[in-house]
């Protein structure tokens, strides 16, 4: 049995299980589900959520496995990937160094710690730095193309 047949059977099985759970949810009705949820019983909906999480887990694991397998089989791509990861890590480190955290009150009355605020600011600064790098790279290559013509 080849991988395509296995994939087809597993996909069809998960699809049928999903349809069964959907039929249970539709059969029970909105009002009954809402009343059960108010009492803390999420049973009917929980099954389809668990199925979705299981499918997501399978997808992520397979994707990671084949990505790592393909990277390990080609030394040139592995080196390029590691350089990209290191460059991304460098951007995060620079963003972290530029960030400063101070305790901040949140809407629910809790306090966001200085470390938490610094992490949020690091994420925002990382986004800004990556945006600037991307726009700069596009502009550089566009100007370079115009000069060549």
Secondary structure, DSSP 8 states (H G I E B T S, - for coil): --HHHHHHHHHHHHHHHHHHHHHHHHHH-HHHHHHHHHTT--HHHHHHHHHHHHHHHHHHHHHHHHHHHHHHH-HHHHHHHHHHHHHHHHHHHHHHHH-----EE-TTS-EE-HHHHHHHHHHHHHHHHHHHHHHHHHHHHHHHHHHH-
